[in-house]
Amino acid sequence: MKGIILAGGSGSRLYPLTLTTSKQLLPVFDKPMIYYPLSLLMQAKIKDILIICLPRDLKAYETLFGDGSSLGLNISYVVQDKPDGIAQAFVLGESFIARDSVCLVLGDNVFFGHHLESLMQESSQHEEGALVFGYEVRDPSRYGVIDFDENYKVKKVVEKPKDPPSNYAVTGLYFYDEQVASFAKQLKPSHRGELEITDLNQMYLEKDQLRVRLLDRGFAWLDTGTHDSLHKASSYVQTIQERQGVQIACIEEIAYRNGWINLAQLEVLANRVSSSDYGAYLIKFLEKSHVLCKN
């Protein structure tokens, strides 16, 4: 399976913060926002990753990650000249996807949960149809909303309805089979002029190939598209990290635990950021790992 991070868009709801930089490069507490979706793909053991961004932001992402080899990844890039909808990611990424399955994660989404890694690895085995995740929210009219029948079978997915049929929103994490680029190219722009991910999911549903998994209360799903939600996401990450003494979305740690880099490579990465609290965490993790290896 391959992975795509959609990090395009103008981030207009976050102006003036995003007038000169990508929304996905803004901090969510102590790390760039894009670390969170990247860590999701890494927890799913996905190594081939495409980052889609605006032309102005390409150099910044290349400076941040390069080709991904320092983390044991294969990262490539494609530019999105203008934001024409989430489903456009599959049109832009058609040659990257080729004949493989793919996981798409939105660059401004943060997920956390004790069983998140196992959920991601289980989901990465998905090979047929589409798999999306539902999450109960207070304000479903902001999202694509799942309409269930009396047996909780999905009838349809409705984009930002004024009268939501349920409180379950579709999150910004999607798994698709190799048909996805072909399906995406058949979509017609909505009244907003975008290729809607909801319409793509509806295509799979009409073929009885859409599976929805509801995330329970043990998971947190946060989007960071407004000043208020960005602040709340940062506060959430800070609280969890300080209370539990762990780092959420520590991509260097995940790369080492996956066996993609060794201790010497981890040490190089840790020393690069050693003057920060994030770096101090990595140095401490490195020291513990050295002791475990000796024992």
C-alpha positions in Angstrom: 0.0 0.0 0.0 1.1 3.6 -0.7 0.3 6.7 1.1 -0.7 10.3 0.1 -0.7 13.3 2.4 -2.8 16.2 1.0 -1.1 19.3 2.1 -2.4 21.8 -0.4 -5.1 24.4 -0.1 -4.7 28.0 0.8 -5.7 27.7 4.5 -7.9 30.8 4.2 -9.7 30.1 7.4 -6.3 30.6 9.2 -5.4 33.9 7.6 -3.2 35.8 8.3 -1.1 32.8 9.6 -1.2 31.1 6.2 -0.6 34.1 4.0 3.1 33.2 3.6 3.3 29.5 4.6 1.5 26.2 4.3 -1.1 25.5 6.9 0.4 22.0 7.3 3.7 23.6 8.4 2.2 25.5 11.3 2.9 24.1 14.7 0.6 21.8 16.6 2.2 22.3 19.9 5.9 21.2 19.4 6.0 19.9 15.8 4.8 20.8 12.3 1.2 19.8 11.7 2.3 17.5 8.8 4.1 15.2 11.3 0.8 13.9 12.6 -0.6 12.5 9.3 2.9 11.3 8.3 3.2 9.4 11.6 -0.2 7.7 10.8 1.1 6.4 7.5 4.3 5.3 9.2 2.4 3.4 11.9 0.6 1.6 9.1 4.1 0.5 7.8 3.6 2.5 4.6 7.0 3.6 3.2 6.1 5.0 -0.2 4.5 8.4 0.4 3.4 11.3 -1.9 3.1 14.8 -0.5 0.7 17.1 -2.5 1.3 20.8 -1.9 1.1 24.2 -3.4 4.0 25.3 -5.7 5.1 28.0 -3.2 5.5 25.4 -0.5 7.4 22.6 -2.3 10.9 23.8 -1.3 9.9 24.0 2.3 8.7 20.4 2.3 11.7 19.2 0.5 13.9 21.0 3.1 11.9 19.3 5.9 11.9 15.8 4.6 14.0 15.5 1.5 13.4 12.1 -0.1 12.5 10.6 3.2 15.5 8.2 3.2 16.8 9.5 6.6 13.6 8.0 8.1 13.6 4.9 5.9 10.9 6.3 3.7 10.5 7.0 0.0 8.9 10.5 -0.2 8.0 12.1 -3.5 6.1 15.3 -4.2 3.6 16.8 -6.7 2.2 20.3 -6.8 -1.5 21.2 -6.7 -1.7 24.5 -8.6 -5.1 25.3 -7.1 -7.3 23.4 -4.5 -9.9 21.6 -6.6 -11.1 19.2 -4.0 -9.8 16.3 -1.9 -10.6 13.7 -4.6 -8.2 15.6 -6.9 -5.4 14.0 -5.0 -6.0 10.7 -6.8 -6.0 12.4 -10.2 -2.7 14.1 -9.4 -1.3 11.0 -7.8 -2.4 8.5 -10.5 1.0 7.6 -11.7 2.3 7.3 -8.1 -0.6 5.0 -7.1 -0.2 2.9 -10.3 -1.9 -0.5 -9.5 -1.6 -0.4 -5.7 -4.0 0.3 -2.9 -3.6 3.7 -1.3 -4.2 5.5 2.0 -5.0 9.2 1.9 -4.8 11.3 5.0 -5.5 15.0 5.1 -2.6 17.1 6.2 -4.5 19.0 8.8 -6.0 16.0 10.7 -4.7 14.7 14.1 -5.6 11.3 15.3 -4.7 9.7 18.7 -5.7 6.6 20.5 -4.1 3.7 22.4 -4.9 1.2 19.6 -4.2 3.5 16.7 -1.1 1.7 15.5 -2.9 -1.7 15.4 -5.9 0.0 13.7 -3.6 1.5 11.0 -1.8 -1.8 10.4 -5.0 -3.7 10.2 -6.5 -1.1 7.8 -3.4 -1.2 5.6 -4.3 -4.7 4.6 -7.4 -3.4 2.9 -7.3 -4.4 -0.7 -10.9 -4.2 -2.1 -13.2 -1.2 -2.3 -13.0 1.7 0.1 -12.7 1.9 3.8 -13.5 5.2 5.7 -13.9 6.0 9.3 -16.9 7.6 11.1 -16.5 9.7 14.2 -19.3 11.2 16.3 -19.2 15.0 16.4 -21.3 17.8 17.9 -21.4 19.8 14.6 -21.8 17.3 11.8 -23.0 19.9 9.3 -19.3 20.9 8.8 -18.4 17.5 7.4 -19.4 14.7 5.1 -22.0 12.9 7.2 -23.0 9.2 7.2 -26.7 8.4 6.7 -27.5 5.0 8.2 -30.6 2.8 8.0 -32.2 1.2 11.1 -29.6 -1.6 11.1 -26.7 0.9 10.9 -26.0 0.0 7.3 -24.7 3.0 5.3 -27.3 4.4 2.9 -25.4 7.4 1.7 -22.8 10.0 2.6 -24.0 13.6 2.5 -21.6 16.5 2.1 -22.1 19.3 4.7 -25.9 18.8 5.1 -28.0 21.6 6.7 -30.1 18.9 8.4 -27.6 16.1 9.2 -29.0 12.5 9.1 -26.6 11.5 11.9 -23.8 12.9 14.1 -21.2 10.7 12.4 -18.8 12.6 10.3 -16.3 11.0 7.8 -12.8 11.7 9.1 -9.9 12.7 6.9 -8.4 9.2 6.7 -9.3 7.0 3.7 -8.2 3.7 2.3 -8.9 2.8 -1.3 -8.1 0.0 -3.8 -6.5 0.4 -7.2 -9.7 1.6 -8.8 -9.6 5.0 -7.0 -7.8 7.1 -9.7 -10.1 5.8 -12.4 -13.2 6.6 -10.2 -11.8 10.1 -9.4 -11.3 10.9 -13.0 -15.0 10.2 -13.6 -16.1 12.8 -11.0 -17.7 16.1 -12.1 -17.0 19.3 -10.0 -19.6 20.1 -7.5 -21.4 23.5 -7.1 -18.2 24.5 -5.2 -16.1 23.7 -8.3 -14.4 20.8 -6.5 -14.0 17.1 -6.9 -15.7 16.0 -3.7 -14.4 13.1 -1.7 -18.0 12.4 -0.7 -19.0 11.8 -4.3 -16.1 9.4 -4.6 -17.2 7.5 -1.6 -20.7 7.5 -3.0 -19.4 5.8 -6.1 -17.9 3.0 -4.0 -21.1 2.8 -2.0 -23.3 2.4 -5.1 -21.1 -0.6 -6.1 -21.5 -2.0 -2.6 -17.8 -1.5 -2.1 -17.8 1.1 0.7 -17.0 -0.1 4.3 -17.4 2.3 7.2 -15.7 1.7 10.5 -16.9 3.8 13.5 -14.2 5.0 15.8 -15.1 4.6 19.5 -14.5 7.0 22.4 -11.0 5.7 22.9 -9.9 7.7 19.8 -9.5 11.4 19.4 -9.9 13.0 15.9 -9.1 16.7 15.6 -9.0 18.9 12.5 -6.9 22.1 12.7 -8.6 24.2 10.1 -9.5 27.2 12.3 -7.6 29.3 14.8 -9.8 27.8 17.6 -9.3 24.2 16.5 -5.6 24.7 16.0 -5.2 26.0 19.5 -7.3 23.2 21.0 -5.3 20.5 19.1 -2.1 22.0 20.4 -3.4 22.0 24.0 -4.6 18.4 23.6 -1.2 17.3 22.4 0.6 19.2 25.2 -1.7 17.7 27.9 -1.2 14.1 26.7 2.6 14.4 26.3 3.2 16.1 29.6 0.8 13.7 31.5 2.1 10.5 29.9 5.7 11.4 29.1 5.3 10.2 25.5 5.6 12.0 22.2 2.7 12.0 19.8 3.8 11.7 16.2 7.5 11.4 16.9 8.4 10.2 13.4 12.1 9.4 14.3 11.0 7.1 17.1 8.4 5.4 14.8 11.0 4.9 12.1 13.4 3.2 14.6 10.6 1.0 16.1 9.7 -0.1 12.6 13.2 -1.2 12.0 13.7 1.3 9.1 16.6 3.1 10.8 19.3 1.9 13.2 20.6 3.5 16.4 23.4 5.3 14.7 20.9 6.9 12.2 18.5 7.7 15.1 21.4 9.5 16.9 22.1 11.7 13.9 18.4 12.7 13.8 18.2 13.3 17.5 21.3 15.5 17.5 19.9 17.6 14.8 17.1 18.8 17.1 18.8 18.2 20.5 18.4 21.8 21.8 14.6 21.5 21.9 12.3 19.5 24.2 11.4 17.3 21.2 15.1 16.6 20.8 15.6 16.0 24.5 12.8 13.3 24.3 14.7 11.7 21.4 18.0 11.7 23.2 16.4 10.1 26.2 14.7 7.5 24.0 18.1 6.9 22.3 19.8 6.3 25.7 17.2 3.8 26.7 17.5 2.0 23.4 21.3 1.8 23.8 20.8 0.2 27.3 18.2 -2.3 25.9 20.6 -3.3 23.1 23.4 -3.9 25.5 21.2 -6.1 27.7 
